[in-house]
Structures are given as structure tokens and as C-alpha cells.
Amino acid sequence: MSQFNAALLTRQHHFPVWFHNYTGIKPPEYWHILYDLLLREDRDQLIVEIGAGYGDVSALLRWMEFRHLTCVERDNSLVSYIEDKISQVCHTKVDVINASYPTKLDFTPDILIQVNCVYAEEIYNKDEYLDSIKETYHYNGVPKVFLFEAIDASYREPNSEFPTFVRLGFDDISSLFPLCSITSHITYQYPKNKITKVLYKICAS
């Protein structure tokens, strides 16, 4: 996959800076964490990935042989990247829905994944942001597993892209999902990385 991404850079030059993280030999740390968290999951479960971007997590899931994957990506210009990557790297196809999530599906996902994307447009405070996460979780029926990556509350640097109300701690996640089993895993750590992020595995009881 890194070779596929590196080849894209030689042909096109409009990719964001963070895309370069997917062109080296060593994959991003959160891939290892995501892999470990999903390793023992049934490959026939229905997975929905929110904010598929350029299809790198999608390709990881296909490489892990999850058979029923639906990608939701609101940027229409990225849909072809996802489809081409899955086709050329994994030699299979993937269902891509060009929409913002939540969007109505005709099934309840067993596993819902939202990593490497923070949706907070037209949200102006923490209560609204927490409500949006709750809506995402419940919208198509409660998933068995919700893998949700958050900007961590320990990150206190000024950052207009990630205002303070989107920075969450374990207590915030616990209050959102009081009946769930929750584990947390640091995926990015400031100042080694530009920001601190934590990936939560939220399992319905």
C-alpha cells in the first residue's frame, strides 16, 4: 500500500502533508493498534468506516480479510481514490457511499469505525459535540463495537483546527457510553506528534 501511495505522489501533487505518512515503509502507529483491536473479530461482521479519506484504513480492513465493508466519505473527489486503492492493492471491490455521516443505512453495523477524522462543523460547544458523537453511535442501530478516535484532553496547545471543545478525556467517553466496556489506546502523542489522540474501543454490553 505504501508503494501505491508513493506512486500517487509522483503523478499528482495536491495531497495534504499528512498523506506522506502513508508512503513510507513504516505504517502509522494507529494502524498497529487498530489491527490489534480487530484481530479477533469475526471477519463476516458488517463494518462501516466513517470518513474513509484516501482509503488507507479501508485497505487495511480488506487486507485483514473483513468481507463486508461499507465506506462513507463526504468528499466526492476521494471516492475514486478509495475504489482504485481497494481494487489495485486488495484485488477486490468496496461499497463507498458519498455522504456525510450519519446517513441512513439499510442495516445495523456490527463494527462502526471513525478514526483520523473530527466532524465539528456548525458545532460550537462541548455539549453539542458530545451529542453529535452519540447520534453517530445510535443512528443506524447500536453497533457491537465502536472504534472512535478522539483528540485527547491532555493536548492543550492552541490549535484553531481542533478547538478545546473537541478535546475529550476518558471521563467524557465513559459518560457517553455508561453501559459499555471501554478501553483506550494512545495513537499520537504530543510533542512527538503534532497532537495527542486516543483510540477508544467501545463495546456494547
Residue pairs with C-beta under 8 A, 6 or more apart in sequence:
1 22
1 56
1 59
1 60
1 63
1 85
1 89
2 22
2 23
2 24
2 25
2 27
4 85
4 88
4 89
5 19
5 22
5 23
5 54
5 56
6 23
8 15
8 81
9 15
9 19
9 20
9 23
15 54
19 54
21 28
22 28
22 54
22 56
28 187
29 187
29 188
30 115
30 116
30 149
30 187
30 188
30 197
30 199
31 57
31 60
33 185
33 187
33 199
34 57
34 60
34 113
34 115
34 147
34 199
35 60
35 64
37 147
37 185
37 199
37 201
38 61
38 64
38 66
38 111
38 147
39 64
41 66
41 111
41 145
42 110
43 64
43 65
43 66
43 67
44 67
44 68
45 66
45 68
45 110
45 111
45 144
46 68
46 70
46 107
46 108
46 109
46 110
46 111
47 61
47 66
47 68
47 69
47 70
47 109
47 110
47 111
47 112
47 113
48 69
48 70
48 71
48 72
48 101
48 105
48 109
48 111
48 112
48 113
48 140
48 143
49 57
49 58
49 61
49 69
49 70
49 71
49 72
49 113
49 114
50 72
50 101
50 112
50 113
50 114
50 117
50 136
51 72
51 73
51 74
51 101
51 114
51 115
51 116
51 117
51 119
52 58
52 71
52 72
52 73
52 78
52 82
52 96
53 73
53 78
53 82
53 116
53 117
54 78
54 81
54 82
54 85
55 71
55 78
55 81
55 82
55 83
55 84
55 85
55 86
55 94
56 85
57 113
57 115
57 116
58 69
58 71
58 82
58 85
58 86
58 94
59 85
59 86
59 89
59 90
61 69
61 113
62 69
62 86
62 89
62 90
62 92
62 94
63 89
63 90
69 94
69 95
70 94
70 95
70 96
70 97
70 105
70 109
71 82
71 94
71 95
71 96
71 97
72 96
72 97
72 99
72 100
72 101
72 103
73 79
73 82
73 96
73 97
73 98
74 98
74 99
74 100
74 101
76 98
79 96
79 98
82 94
82 96
83 93
83 94
83 96
86 92
86 93
86 94
87 93
97 103
100 119
101 114
101 119
101 136
101 139
102 135
102 136
102 139
102 140
104 139
104 140
105 140
107 140
108 140
108 141
108 142
108 143
109 140
109 141
109 143
110 143
110 144
110 145
111 143
111 144
111 145
111 146
111 147
112 136
112 137
112 143
112 145
112 146
112 147
113 146
113 147
114 136
114 146
114 147
114 148
114 149
115 147
115 148
115 149
115 187
115 199
116 149
118 150
118 151
118 162
118 166
119 132
120 129
120 132
120 163
120 165
120 166
123 129
123 132
123 165
124 165
125 165
126 165
126 166
126 172
128 165
129 165
129 166
130 168
130 172
130 175
130 176
133 148
133 176
134 176
137 143
137 146
137 176
137 177
137 202
142 204
143 204
144 203
144 204
145 201
145 202
145 203
145 204
146 177
146 200
146 201
146 202
146 203
147 199
147 200
147 201
147 202
148 173
148 199
148 200
148 202
149 187
149 197
149 198
149 199
149 200
150 166
150 167
150 168
150 173
150 197
150 198
150 200
151 162
151 166
151 167
151 168
151 195
151 196
151 197
152 167
152 168
152 169
152 186
152 196
152 197
152 198
153 167
153 168
153 169
153 172
154 169
154 190
154 196
155 162
155 167
155 190
155 195
155 196
157 190
157 195
159 195
162 195
170 182
170 184
170 198
173 182
173 184
173 200
173 202
174 182
177 202
179 204
179 205
180 202
180 203
180 204
180 205
181 202
181 203
181 205
182 200
182 201
182 202
182 203
183 200
183 201
184 198
184 199
184 200
184 201
185 198
185 199
185 200
185 201
186 196
186 197
186 198
186 199
187 197
187 198
187 199
188 194
188 195
188 196
188 197
189 196
190 196
